[in-house]
Amino acid sequence: MALYMDIHRHVEGLTGEAAAGAHARDVAVQEKYGVKYLRYWYEGTGTVFCLCEAPSKDAAVAVHREAHGLMADEIIEVKEGAWAEEASPQEGRSMNAVQFFLEQYNTVRTTVDDLVFAGLSDEQLRQAPGPDQNSLAWLLWHASRWEDFVLSLLDTDHRQVLDQEDWLERLNLSRRDGGTGMTAQECSDFNAHVNITGLRAYWAAVGQRTRQVAQALRPEELDEAVDESLQAQAFTNGIIGNERARWVEQLCAGRNKAWLLSLVVWHQAEHLLGEASCVRSQAELALGL
């Protein structure tokens, strides 16, 4: 696989939300072409840079064409390097708490994408091994919604990803809660109706937002408590779907930003590595090794 950087110039109406949405659409269709879009950058004059791994330039172009039709003005093959200071830990350079979070977060995300959820059909993702067990699609939704909610507490200047575009329509869902306390029938209804392509794209878009928010945090901010009034208001915005999920409000009460950030990683590890691996095993779906 080669590494490619493509360049889009003079993109009209470019915003951070628009760039994140386009990237999420790339991620939703990339597997079909054997491509993996890794990162993107944008700046105020309407220029966007996209980095991807692809078997060819044509494959990378095909993803953009199908995902959103925004074609690059230029695409070049690049080689990855490293700064000397990053490659020399013996010089005394240490990792701060935010960098440590991103290291763990990216590891979990990559494992989920490449091992747990890779190579599965829509129907396999909808399948629940038993009447009282969760499907892989439900687990992906549950983790994505709670991550989206938690990051809105850390980035109070922006709405949840779910509210930034027509995500509920794309997901073919009417509910916006995190799934905690859902009944077996509600889970079954969810599995039958959720749009899997939209779900994968939402998961990717939430991940991009999390990285952006974390990278903007200063390590000294992590000790700060989350504003209680803002948190209480956020809990009235639909993340709690029933009275059985009210305990989550107490769990999050009085926490600082570091605790909430760490919640994202251990929650994903619990559900998308632990529980999802068990679901695959019970459904006799071997891991994508």
C-alpha positions in Angstrom: 0.0 0.0 0.0 1.3 3.4 -0.9 0.7 6.7 1.0 -1.0 9.5 -0.9 -1.6 13.2 -0.2 -4.3 14.9 -2.2 -4.9 18.6 -2.4 -8.3 20.4 -2.9 -8.0 24.1 -3.7 -10.6 26.9 -3.5 -13.3 24.8 -1.8 -16.3 27.0 -1.6 -18.0 27.4 1.8 -15.4 25.3 3.6 -15.9 24.9 7.4 -14.6 22.5 10.0 -17.9 20.8 10.1 -18.0 20.4 6.3 -14.5 19.0 6.2 -15.3 16.5 8.9 -18.5 15.4 7.1 -16.7 14.9 3.9 -14.0 12.8 5.6 -16.7 10.7 7.3 -18.2 10.0 4.0 -14.8 8.9 2.6 -14.4 6.5 5.6 -17.9 5.1 5.0 -17.0 3.8 1.5 -13.2 3.4 1.6 -13.2 -0.3 2.4 -14.9 -1.1 -1.0 -11.8 0.3 -2.8 -9.1 -1.1 -0.4 -8.3 2.5 0.8 -7.9 3.9 4.3 -8.2 7.7 4.7 -6.1 8.6 7.7 -6.2 12.3 8.3 -7.1 15.6 6.8 -6.2 19.3 7.2 -7.9 22.5 6.1 -7.3 26.2 6.2 -9.2 29.4 5.7 -8.6 30.0 2.0 -10.5 26.9 1.1 -7.6 24.4 0.8 -8.0 20.8 2.1 -5.3 18.2 2.3 -6.2 14.5 2.7 -3.8 11.7 3.6 -4.6 8.1 2.7 -3.2 4.6 2.2 -4.3 3.2 -1.1 -3.3 0.5 -3.7 -3.2 3.2 -6.4 -4.1 6.9 -7.1 -7.2 5.7 -9.0 -8.5 3.9 -5.9 -8.1 7.0 -3.7 -9.8 9.1 -6.4 -12.7 6.6 -6.6 -13.4 7.0 -2.9 -13.8 10.7 -3.2 -15.9 10.4 -6.3 -18.4 8.0 -4.7 -18.4 9.6 -1.2 -19.1 13.2 -2.0 -17.9 14.1 -5.5 -15.3 16.6 -4.3 -12.3 15.8 -6.5 -8.8 16.7 -5.7 -6.8 19.2 -7.8 -3.6 17.2 -7.2 -2.7 13.9 -5.7 0.9 12.8 -5.0 2.6 9.8 -3.5 4.5 10.7 -0.3 6.8 8.9 2.1 6.4 9.1 5.9 9.3 10.5 8.0 9.8 11.5 11.6 11.2 14.5 13.4 14.5 13.8 15.0 13.3 15.0 18.4 10.3 12.6 18.3 12.5 9.7 17.4 15.0 10.3 20.3 13.3 9.6 23.6 16.8 9.4 25.2 17.0 13.2 24.9 14.6 13.5 27.8 11.4 14.4 25.9 8.3 13.2 27.9 4.8 12.5 26.8 2.1 14.7 28.4 -1.4 13.5 29.5 -3.1 14.6 26.3 -0.6 12.9 24.1 -1.0 9.8 26.3 -4.7 9.9 25.8 -4.4 10.2 22.0 -1.9 7.3 21.9 -4.4 5.1 23.8 -7.4 6.4 21.9 -5.9 5.9 18.4 -4.8 2.4 19.4 -8.3 1.4 20.5 -9.9 3.0 17.4 -7.5 1.3 15.0 -8.1 -2.1 16.7 -11.9 -1.6 16.5 -11.8 -0.6 12.9 -9.2 -3.1 11.6 -9.9 -6.1 13.8 -13.3 -6.1 15.4 -15.6 -4.5 12.8 -13.6 -5.2 9.6 -15.0 -7.5 6.9 -18.5 -7.8 8.2 -21.7 -7.4 6.2 -24.6 -5.1 7.2 -26.6 -8.1 8.3 -23.8 -9.5 10.4 -23.5 -6.2 12.2 -27.3 -6.2 12.9 -27.2 -9.8 14.3 -27.6 -10.3 18.0 -26.4 -13.7 19.2 -29.3 -14.0 21.7 -32.5 -12.3 22.7 -30.9 -10.5 25.6 -27.6 -9.7 23.9 -26.4 -6.7 21.9 -25.6 -6.6 18.3 -22.3 -5.2 17.0 -24.3 -2.3 15.4 -25.9 -1.4 18.7 -22.5 -1.5 20.4 -21.0 0.9 17.8 -24.0 3.2 18.2 -23.8 3.1 22.0 -20.1 3.9 22.1 -20.4 6.6 19.5 -23.3 8.4 21.2 -21.7 8.5 24.6 -18.4 9.6 23.1 -20.2 12.4 21.2 -22.0 13.5 24.4 -18.8 13.5 26.6 -16.9 15.5 24.1 -19.7 18.1 24.0 -18.9 18.7 27.7 -15.3 19.4 26.9 -16.0 21.5 23.8 -18.8 23.7 24.9 -18.5 26.0 21.9 -19.9 23.4 19.5 -22.9 21.1 19.4 -22.7 17.3 19.4 -21.7 15.8 16.0 -25.2 14.3 15.9 -26.7 17.8 15.7 -24.2 19.3 13.2 -25.6 17.6 10.1 -28.6 15.4 9.2 -27.2 12.5 11.1 -30.5 11.1 12.4 -31.9 11.0 8.9 -28.7 9.3 7.5 -28.8 6.8 10.4 -32.5 6.2 9.7 -33.2 6.7 13.5 -35.5 8.9 15.5 -33.9 8.4 18.9 -30.9 10.3 20.1 -30.1 8.7 23.4 -27.1 6.6 24.2 -28.9 3.3 24.4 -28.4 2.7 28.1 -31.4 0.9 29.6 -33.0 0.0 26.3 -35.4 -2.9 26.3 -34.8 -6.1 24.2 -37.6 -5.0 21.9 -36.1 -1.5 21.5 -32.7 -3.1 20.7 -34.4 -5.4 18.1 -36.1 -2.4 16.5 -32.8 -0.5 16.4 -31.0 -3.4 14.7 -33.8 -3.7 12.1 -33.8 0.0 11.1 -30.4 1.5 11.6 -28.5 2.4 8.4 -25.1 0.7 8.7 -23.3 2.9 6.2 -24.5 6.0 8.1 -23.5 4.4 11.4 -20.0 3.7 10.3 -19.7 7.3 9.0 -21.1 8.7 12.3 -18.5 6.7 14.3 -15.8 8.1 12.0 -17.1 11.7 12.4 -17.2 11.5 16.2 -13.7 10.2 16.2 -12.4 13.1 14.1 -14.1 15.5 16.5 -12.6 13.8 19.6 -9.1 14.1 18.1 -9.6 17.8 17.3 -10.9 18.6 20.8 -8.2 16.6 22.6 -5.4 18.2 20.5 -6.7 21.6 21.5 -6.6 20.8 25.2 -3.7 22.0 27.4 -2.6 19.3 29.9 -3.1 21.7 32.8 -6.8 22.0 31.8 -7.4 18.3 32.7 -7.7 19.1 36.4 -10.5 21.5 35.8 -14.0 20.4 36.9 -16.8 20.4 34.3 -19.3 23.2 34.9 -22.2 21.5 36.8 -24.9 23.7 35.2 -23.7 23.0 31.7 -23.5 19.3 32.5 -27.0 19.2 33.9 -28.3 21.1 30.8 -26.5 18.6 28.5 -28.2 15.7 30.2 -31.6 17.2 29.3 -30.7 17.0 25.6 -31.8 13.4 25.0 -28.7 11.3 25.9 -30.8 9.7 28.7 -33.6 7.7 27.1 -35.4 6.2 30.1 -35.4 6.2 33.9 -33.2 3.1 34.0 -30.3 5.2 32.7 -30.5 8.0 35.3 -27.6 6.5 37.3 -25.2 7.8 34.6 -25.9 11.4 35.7 -24.6 10.5 39.2 -21.6 8.7 37.7 -20.5 11.8 35.8 -21.3 14.3 38.5 -18.4 16.3 39.9 -15.9 14.8 37.6 -13.0 16.7 36.0 -12.0 16.9 32.4 -9.4 14.2 32.7 -12.0 11.7 34.0 -14.4 12.4 31.2 -11.6 12.1 28.6 -10.5 8.7 30.1 -14.1 7.6 30.1 -14.0 7.6 26.3 -11.1 5.1 26.1 -12.3 2.7 28.8 -15.9 2.7 27.6 -14.7 1.8 24.1 -12.4 -0.8 25.4 -15.2 -2.4 27.5 -17.8 -2.4 24.8 -16.0 -2.4 21.4 -13.1 -4.6 22.3 -14.4 -6.8 25.2 -18.1 -7.2 24.6 -17.9 -6.9 20.7 -15.3 -9.6 20.6 -17.6 -11.9 22.6 -20.5 -11.1 20.3 -18.4 -12.0 17.3 -17.3 -15.3 19.0 -20.9 -16.2 19.9 -22.1 -15.4 16.4 -19.2 -17.6 15.1 -17.6 -14.7 13.3 -13.9 -15.0 13.6 -11.9 -11.8 14.3 -10.4 -10.1 11.3 -6.9 -11.2 12.0 
